Amino acid sequence: MEVPKKLLNSVERCVDEALEGIVSSNGGLVLLKGHRVVLRSDLQHLKGKVALLSGGGSGHEPAHAGYVGRGMLSGAVAGAVFASPPPGSILAAIMTLWQSGSSGVLLLVKNYTGDRLNFGLAAEQARTQGVSVDMVIVADDCAFTQPSKAGRRGLCGTVFIHKLAGALAEEGCPLDGIVAQLTKATKSIGTLGVSLSPCSVPGCQPSFQLPPGDMELGLGIHGEPGIKRSKMAPADEVVKTMIDHITDPSSQSHLSLKSGDRVVLCVNNLGALSCLEMAIVTRAAINYLASRGVQVSRVMSGSFMTSLEMAGVSLTLMRVDEEILRLFDAKTTAPAWPNLCSESVSGRKLYVEPAERPAASEIKPDQGPFTLAMRAVLESVCKTLLQRQEELNALDRAAGDGDCGSTHVLAANAIQKWMQTSTIPGNPCLLLTALARLVEEKMGGSSGAVWRCSTWGQDYAGCPVPCCGRIDEVIHSSSRWPYGSSAGSSGESRSGCRVHS
């Protein structure tokens, strides 16, 4: 098996170069020399406040360096890809934050053995040097109904804890107060992921194998095994399965959720899902929660804790009240935190009515000598377009973007639906006008524009077209259609139409 391609300079330097890239593009961040540690560039503002430190293996970007900034983390320690950072670097970060005048240092740690050991060792060493330090463990994974002795894994819910902790620290809350509030908040968070593909550590083969057409539910952010493999399913069904599992009362790892509860929802791209897919999953999650009577107070949708190039998504739910929402909405300068709407998304009106188009004079279509013939022709054309979709796409891929067949299928479906409910005009010009309107509203693409442009000329041939709103006469002969086609071609030129040959 080949090692997957990655756009790197070297495997050995990839983490260091990535950190340099993050810091060089964000003026509020600096690197701690000699260590893979990202810090706020304004450490002087920590004086008298609790400093917040997190971190873990690299490969989960933007976590954790992307969450360093006022109102979130004071620093983040990075290990090698998927490997916990060494305690020496963690201790160096703790001491730097402590010496900046902070009142204490709080470590925010995902529940992985390596992270707990290394952050724990660094904390013990810091205490021997007089540092006031504490640690909060985040374990939000809902995959396993009976977790192992190691407990639930720390996943994307850690980002919520970063945000709440940052808001509390910025307000001057003492170390023990922050620990108490975060400990309570961690019990109100649940996460579950699903993968459509594996990921691969730079220079290595994929972390696991997933047969074509399969997906894996409940895997970890390092590619650790999940709880179940199944065949691909529609997004709505996958999201329902995920939320039902997160909230299943029979599971020891479940998040208790009932009708009337308020939640913050995070739809997290594990690395390689398209924005299109992410939007569909987000819609599905909001709609399904609403169907269960759960109010979605805030939504985050994007890449927040990834697994390199894994194609997959995780859903995180956090039960909230007004105080948690206040902390969640607090301002931050962390570069990876999204610009969120501070209003509930549940119950919003999603659509507005379009502006009315100017009324056009119309003639009620009547059947004529061409009606039956035109119906047969249209049915045949639509059937052929549907059958030849992939063939047309393949031809288009040789010269364009490969959507010609798919675009014409939109027109075919619209025409078939129209024929079920409308009278096919017996007058050819009225028929063209009706088809032009369908193309204009339903087809899109370059093909749709070309077909629509070609109908403009029928106005010059005396045919009624929707763009002019004028009916001078109804011509029952097709003798002037060539003139219309010529005028249509001129219309294409005026519209800037350029068709690939």
N, C-alpha and C positions, 0 to 999 in steps of 0.2 A: 504494500500500500504506500502511495506517495505521501510525502509531507505536504500539507496544504500550503499554498502560496500566501505570503504576507508581505506587505509593503514596508519593509524594515531596512535599516542599514546593517545591523548585526543583532543576533540573538542576545549576545552578552550585554550589549549596551541599550537594548530597547526600552527598559524601564527608566533608566537615567535620562535618555533622550526624550521620552514621553513627558517626564516630570519637567524637564527644561522647557518643553513646548508649552505646557500648561502655564508655567510661571511666566515665561516670556510674553505670553499673550494676555496676561492679567496683571495690571499694575498693583493690585492689592495683595499680591503674593510674593514670597521670597523662599529660597531654598536654604536649608541649614547645611553649611559647608561640611563635606565629609560624610554626610548622611542622606538617605532618601527621605527627607522630612520637608514638608511644605508648611510654611508658617504665614500668619498674617504679617503684612509689612508694617502695620501700625501697632506693634506690641505694647507701645507705651499706653495705649488706651485700655489695657488689661489691668492697670494698677487698681488694686482694691476689689477686683472682680474675680470670679472663678474662671479659670482657663479650661477649655474643653479640648481633649485630644482623642482622636480615633485613628483608625487605619486598618491595615490587613494586606493580603496579597494584592498584587497588581492584576490587571486584566478585567477589573470591574468598573472601569472609568465610566462616568465621572467620579464615582466613589473611589477614594474619599477626598482627594485633593480638591475636587470641584466644590466641596461644601465648606471650604475654609474661607472665612470672612466674618465681618462684624454681624452679629446676630445668629451665627452658627458656630462652626468649629474655630478654635484658635490655631490648631495644627493638625496635620495628618501624616502618619508614618506609613511608608510603602515598603512592602517586601518584594521579592521576586514574583514573577507571574504565578498566581495561585498559591503562594507560600507566605506564611506569616513573617512579619519583619523581625529582625533580631532584637533582643532586649537591650543591647547597647544603644541602638538608634532610638528606641522608645525612651530610654532613660535620658539620653541627650536632649530629646524634645521636652521631656518633663522638666528638666533642670532649666532649660532656656525659658520656658513659660513661667516657671516659679521665680526665676531671677528677674523677670520683667516687672515684678511687683504684684503678681496675682495673689489673691487670698487663698487659693487652693487650686488643685488640678484634678479634674474629673476625667477618667478614662471611659470611653464609650466603646464597648467591645462586642463584636458578633460572637455568638456561641459556637466557636470552633475550637477544638483542642489546642491547636498551635497558637491561636490568638490569645486564648485564656492563659496558657502557660507563659508566653513571652511578655504579654502586658502585665501579668501577675508578678513575674520576676522583677520587671522594671519598677513596678509599684513598691515592692518590698525594699528594693535598694534605695528608692527615693525616700521612703519613710526613715531609713537609717540616717539619711542626711538632713532630716528635719522638715521634709516637705509634707504639707497637708494634702494627701492624695486619696482618692476613692475610685471605685470602679462600678459601673452599671453594665450588666450583661443583657444583650438583646437576643431573644430566642423566639422568633415569630413564625417559624415554619409550622404549617398545619398538615403536612403530608402524612405523617405516620400516626395511625390511630393509637398505637402503643409505642411511644418513643423509647429509644435505647437509653442506657445509663448516661450517655453523653448528653441526653436531652434534645430539645428541639434546636434546629439550626438557626443561625442568625441570617436573615435575608434582607429584602428591601425595606422592611419596616424599620431598620436601623436609621434610614434617612429621616423618617418622622421623628425619631428620638433626637437626632442631631438638631432638628429644627426647634423642637420644644425646649431642649437644653439650652440652645443658643439664645432664645428669647428670655428665658429665666435668668441666665447669666448676665445678659445685657441689662436687665432690670436691677441687678445687684443682689439677687437672691443668694443666700449663703450655700456653701457646699452641701451640708446635710439636708437643707430644704430642697435643693435640686434633686438630690439622690432620692428623697422620699417621693417627690412628684413623678420622677421618671420611672421609678420602680412600679408605681401604680399604673402609669401609662402603658408600660410594656405588656401588661396583662390584658390590654384592650386592643391588641394588634394581632392580626393574622395574615399570613401570606402563603400563596401556593403558586407554583410555576408549571408551565407546560412547554416542552421542547419539540420542535419539528426537525431539528438537526443537531449533531454534536458540535463541540468547539475543539480547538486544538491549541495547546501551549506552543509558542513560537519554537520552531525547530523540531517539533514532535508530531506524531500521528494523532488523529482525532481521539478524544478522551473516551469515546464509546462508539458503538455502531448502532444505527437505527435504520431498519429496512425501509425501502421506499414505500410511501403511503402510510407509514406508522407515525405515531407521536407518543411521547412519554410524559406522564403526569407525575408531578411531585419531585422532580429532580432538584439537586442542589446547584448553587451558583458556580461550582467548580466541575460540574459534570458528574457529580455523585449520583448513584442510581436513584430512580424515583420509585413510585409504588405500583405503577401499572402502565403497560403499553397497550395501545389500541389503535384502530384504524382512524385515519383522518376523518373529521366530522365538520359540519358547518360551524362558523364562529359562534353563533347563538347557542348551539348545543354545547360546545366546548366551555364557554363562559358559564353556562348554567351548571355544568358538572363541577367546575372549579369552585364556584361560590357555594354550591350545596356541600361540597367536601369541606371547605373552610368552616362552615357553620354547622356541621353534622354533630348533634349532641352526643352521639354514641362514641365519638372519638375523644380521646384524652387530650388531644392537641387542638380541639376546636375553639373557635371564637364564638362566644354566645351572642346571638343577634336575633332580635325579634322585631315585629312590626312596630313602627313608631320610633325606632332607634335612629340616631343621626350618625353618619359616618363620613370620613374622608376616604376617598378612593384613589389609589395609585395604580395606574396601568403602566407597567414597566417593561420596556423593550429589552429583552435579554441580549440584543446585539444586532440582529440581522433582519428583523421584520421591517417591511416597508411602512412608510407613514400611512399609506392607504389602509393596510391591514390593521395598524394600530388604531386608526380612527374607527374602524368597524368593530374591533374588540371593545373599545371604549363605549361606543353606542350600546353594544350588547350588555355590557356590565351595568351601565346606568339604567337601562330599561328593565333588566331582570331584577335589580335591587328595588326599583320602583314597584314592580309587580308583587314584591313581597312586603310592600309597605314601609320600606326603609328609605329615609330621606338622605340623599347624597348632598352633603353640605359643601364639599369642595372636591375637585377632580384634578389629579396630576396625570398627564399622559405624555410619555416620552422615554428617554433613556436615562435612568437614575442609578441603577446598579446592574451592570451588564455582566455577561460571561463571554468576553471576547466576541467572536463572530457567530455565536449560537443564534439560530433562528428560533425564537420562542418569546414567551411573554409571561410575566408574573402579575398576579393581582394581590394587592395589599389593602386591607380594610382596617380602619381604626375608628372605634366608637369614640364619639366626642360629645362634649357639652360646651357651653358658652366660654368657659375659661380656657379649655383646650383650643377652641377655635381662635380665641384672642391671641394665644401664643403662636398658633400656627400662622396667623395672618401678619404677625409682626415683621417689620422690615429686616432685610438682610442684604449684605453685599456679596454673598457667596456666588461665584459665577455660574454654578450649575443649577441654582435654585430657580424654578420657572416664575414668570410673572403671572401669578394666578389671579383670577377674579375672586373677590372677597364676598361673593354672594352665593347662596344656595343654588345649585343647578336643578334641583327637583322642582317639577311643576312649572318650569319655564315654557313659554310659548315659543316653539321652534320656528314657526313659519309666519311670514307676513304676506298679505295679498299683493300680487304684482300690479303695477300701474295698468289702467285700462288702455287698450289700444284704440285709436280713433275708429269709429264705426265706419264700415265700408258698405257701399250699396251691394246688395246681393240678389241673385235670382234663385228662387227655390228650385233645386235640381229636380228635374223630372226624368223618368226613364225615357229612353229613345232607342232608335234602331241600333245604336252601338252598345247599349247597356250590357246585354248578355255576352257579347263578344269581349267587351272590356273586362268584365268579371273573370271570364275564362283566362284572358291574357294575364291579368294581375295575379290570379291564383297560381298560374304557371310560373310567372316571374318570381313571386315570393317563395314558392317551393324550391325553385332552382337556387335562389340566393341562400336559403337556409341550408340546402344540401352542399353547396359549394363554398361554405364559409372558410374552411381551412385552406382550400385550394386558392382562393383569392388572397387570403392572408400570406400564404407562401409566395405567391407571385409578388405581392407588395413588399415582402421582406427583402427581395432582391434589389429593390430600388428605393424603399422607404422604411416606414416604421412597422410594417406588418399588421396593420389594423383594417385594411380595406374590406375584407370579408366581414369582420365584426361590425364595422360601421354600416355596411349594407344590410346586415341582419337586423339592426335597429330599425331601419326603414321598412324592411319586410314585415317585422312584427307589428309595427304601427299601421301599416296598410291592411294587414289581415284583421287587426282589431277594428279598424275603421269600417271595413266591408261588412262586419257582423252587425253594425248598428246604423249604417248610413245607406242612403240610396245612391247608387253609382250614377252620376249624371250621364244622360244619353248624348250630351253635347261634348265633343272632345275638348274644347277650350275650357269649359267648366270643370271637366275631369282633371285637366292639367293644373288648374288653379287649386283644386282640392288637394291633389298630390303635392303641389308646391308647399302648401301650408303644413302638411304632414312632415315633409322633409325639413322645412324651416324649424319646426318645433321639436322634432324627435331624432333627427339623424346626426347632425354634427359632423365633425371631422372634415378633412379636405374634400372628400367625396360629396358630403352633404352640401358644402358651400358651392361646389361646382354644379351640382344638380340644381341648386336653388338659383344660382346666377343665370343658368341657361333658361330659366322660366321668365326672367325679367323681360326678355325680348318679346314674349307673347303679347305684352301690352302694346308694343309697336305694331304688331300684326292684327290688332283689334281685339285681342282676347282679354278678358277681365283677370287681373292678377291682384293679390292681396296688398301689394305694396302701393298701388296707385289709388285704390278705393274708387275707381271710375268704371262704369259700364256704358260704353257708347253703343255697342251693338253685340249681338250674339251671332257668331259666324258658325254656320253648320258645315262649312267646307274646310278642308285642311290645306287649301291651295296656298294660303299665306303663311303657313307654319315655317317654311324655309327662311322667310324674312325675319320671323321671330327668332329663329335659332341664330341667325346672323347678328341680330340686335343683342341677343343674349350673350354672344361671344364678346361683343363690345362692352357689355356690362361687366363681364368677368375681368376684362382689362382695366376698366375704371376702378374695380374693386381690388385690384392688385392680385388677382388670382394667377397663380403660377402652378401648373400641373407638371409633376415629374414625368418624363417620358420613359 
